[in-house]
């Protein structure tokens, strides 16, 4: 019998004895550990678990034990990057865990109120209307099969970027009687159709029977920006058209400084709202390149400060967020960013990008008095826990304005194109 087999047999017998004398809780905790653990460099300093090998401490609150406990963790050959952690009790291995240590990553939290201006790719169809013709009421758009939520991308092979691009084609086709060749985008697929404008007998002009829109505007909250790349993330959720409820496909856009002028307080069944105006000089502070389920993203062209946390702070991965006290940064009056208390009611350690990763509850008396809880315009307010950025406010519960959802910051950073997992660096090293 080999030495390794003898060791395993003795270890099994010993573990059975340990369980019988009251070590079952410790054993169960370690057995339930995930097989893969990711943590940041700074987290290795915050826990007192004796270990051997090159890393002198292992930081993940999930595995915290009191100092003096006889359980030990040993990490084999892990100086940086990726390695194996062997969980031991009384000198015998229980479980092997793959550990990946990432370089510390910091971003600057936001909290500032921002104005948002989006220009869509093409023009968005937001409604149909009928035209009074000599032959009765008709809608050319309906006849052509154009649907609400469609994006008109091209007319007669010419790109359409704004509403004013459409009018010359309509009037020209009306005079010649030639149909318009439309390229529309529906559910990410291009569709071609022909539309014949009809003459309005009252206005003596040609119409297509469609209500269209080429831009959208609103307010929200800055979540974070990266001091080196100037990449930012805000809002925490997708911007949808108010009429069609469809996500707006961004061609370009801008974020602008804004000032909160008043608050409509939330109540059960009636979400509240921040009222704000764009800054008087309409100062553009960044562009918008992406509108995704996790928010809007782009690059800042001018610096931003919140006056509370203006230096980079660490971030937490979704599996490192804990239930319990936290805080949010947001504006409820003019331009002043304030820190308010909340509670993380529940959190899901998501392995893949997903929205609504946390349920949060406002506990701060001042914020409850001012807003009633979470209000529209607060979306994107950064959530801070133990000095780390963990996520952003996204939605309010209609029947309970004190509570709502939050998104994990891990997914917003990913959408912003920030490589917190060092994947690109790893690929570059492999290529070289």
C-alpha positions, 0 to 999 in steps of 0.5 A, spaced: 500 500 500 502 506 498 504 512 502 499 516 499 493 511 500 495 510 507 495 518 508 488 518 505 485 512 510 488 515 516 485 522 514 478 519 513 478 516 520 481 522 523 475 526 520 470 521 522 473 522 529 473 530 529 466 530 527 464 526 532 467 530 537 464 537 535 468 539 529 462 538 524 461 545 523 468 547 521 468 541 516 462 543 513 464 550 512 470 548 508 467 542 504 462 547 502 467 552 499 467 553 492 472 550 487 474 556 484 476 562 488 477 569 485 480 575 490 484 581 489 491 582 492 489 587 498 484 582 500 490 577 503 491 582 509 485 582 512 484 575 515 488 571 521 488 564 518 494 560 519 497 558 512 504 555 510 507 557 503 509 563 500 502 567 501 502 569 509 494 570 509 488 568 505 482 574 505 475 572 504 470 573 509 467 566 507 472 562 510 474 566 516 475 563 522 477 565 529 484 566 531 487 560 535 482 555 531 486 549 530 484 548 523 489 551 517 489 553 510 495 552 506 496 554 499 501 551 495 506 555 490 502 561 490 506 567 489 501 571 484 496 569 479 493 562 480 494 556 484 492 551 488 489 552 496 489 545 500 484 546 506 487 542 511 484 539 518 489 537 523 494 536 518 490 532 513 487 535 506 480 536 506 479 539 499 483 542 493 481 549 491 483 553 485 485 560 487 486 566 483 489 573 486 488 579 481 492 585 482 488 590 486 483 594 481 481 601 483 475 606 480 473 613 483 466 612 485 461 618 482 454 620 485 453 626 481 447 628 477 448 627 470 444 629 464 443 624 458 442 625 451 442 619 446 442 619 439 439 613 436 442 609 430 437 611 425 430 614 427 425 610 431 418 608 430 414 610 436 407 610 433 402 610 427 397 615 425 392 615 419 392 620 414 386 624 411 386 622 403 381 623 398 380 615 399 379 615 406 383 614 412 390 610 411 396 609 414 402 608 409 406 605 415 401 600 416 400 598 409 408 597 408 408 593 415 412 598 419 412 596 426 412 600 433 419 599 435 422 599 428 428 603 426 429 606 419 436 605 418 436 607 410 431 610 405 433 609 398 440 606 400 441 613 403 443 612 411 438 616 416 441 619 422 435 624 424 428 626 423 430 631 418 433 626 413 426 623 412 422 629 409 426 630 403 425 623 401 417 623 403 416 629 399 420 627 393 417 620 392 410 623 393 411 628 387 414 622 383 409 617 385 415 612 386 415 608 393 420 609 398 425 603 399 426 602 406 431 598 410 429 597 417 432 594 423 427 589 428 430 585 433 437 586 431 435 584 424 435 588 417 428 588 413 427 591 407 420 594 405 417 599 400 412 605 403 408 609 398 407 616 401 400 619 401 397 626 400 394 629 406 388 632 403 387 638 408 395 640 409 396 638 401 403 635 403 405 628 403 405 623 409 408 616 411 403 615 417 409 614 422 411 618 428 418 617 429 424 620 434 431 621 433 434 622 440 432 621 447 434 625 454 433 624 461 437 624 468 441 619 472 447 618 476 454 617 475 456 610 478 464 610 477 470 612 472 477 609 471 482 615 473 487 612 468 482 610 462 477 615 463 472 610 462 465 611 466 459 607 467 452 610 469 445 609 471 446 601 472 440 599 467 438 600 460 435 606 457 429 605 453 424 609 449 418 612 453 413 610 448 415 603 445 419 601 451 424 598 447 432 599 448 435 605 444 440 603 440 446 608 441 449 612 435 452 617 439 450 621 445 453 626 451 453 626 458 452 633 461 452 636 468 445 637 471 442 640 478 437 637 482 431 642 483 426 638 487 424 631 489 417 628 488 417 624 494 415 616 493 409 613 496 406 606 495 404 604 488 407 611 486 415 611 485 418 618 486 422 622 482 428 627 481 427 633 478 433 636 475 435 641 469 441 641 465 447 646 467 446 653 464 452 652 460 450 645 458 457 643 459 458 636 456 463 632 460 463 625 456 460 621 450 456 615 450 458 609 446 454 604 449 447 603 452 446 596 455 442 592 460 447 594 465 447 602 464 450 607 459 458 607 458 463 611 454 469 616 456 469 622 460 472 629 457 472 633 463 474 631 470 468 630 476 469 630 483 464 628 488 467 632 494 467 625 499 470 620 495 475 623 490 480 618 490 480 611 487 477 605 492 477 598 491 471 594 488 468 587 490 466 581 486 459 579 486 461 573 491 464 578 496 458 582 497 455 581 504 448 582 507 448 588 512 450 595 512 452 599 506 451 606 503 450 610 497 452 616 494 447 620 491 444 628 490 438 630 493 439 637 493 442 642 487 449 639 486 451 636 493 453 629 493 451 626 500 453 619 503 446 615 505 445 609 509 442 603 506 442 595 508 443 590 503 437 585 504 440 580 499 445 578 494 446 573 489 454 571 488 453 571 480 458 567 476 455 570 469 453 577 468 446 579 470 442 584 473 438 585 479 444 582 483 442 585 490 436 587 494 437 594 498 433 598 503 434 605 504 435 606 512 437 613 512 432 617 516 434 623 512 434 620 505 427 617 507 424 624 509 427 627 503 425 622 498 421 616 501 426 612 499 429 610 492 426 615 486 427 615 479 433 619 477 437 615 483 439 610 478 446 609 478 448 611 485 454 607 487 453 602 493 459 602 498 460 597 503 466 597 507 470 602 503 469 598 497 465 599 491 460 593 490 454 596 485 449 601 483 442 602 485 437 600 479 430 600 480 425 601 486 419 597 488 413 600 486 409 598 492 415 599 497 419 605 495 424 604 501 427 598 497 429 596 490 434 592 486 442 593 485 447 591 480 453 588 482 459 593 480 463 587 477 458 587 471 458 594 470 466 594 469 466 589 464 461 593 460 465 599 460 471 595 457 475 595 464 479 588 464 479 587 472 480 579 470 487 581 467 484 577 461 487 581 456 494 581 459 494 574 460 493 573 452 498 578 451 503 574 455 501 568 452 502 571 445 509 573 446 
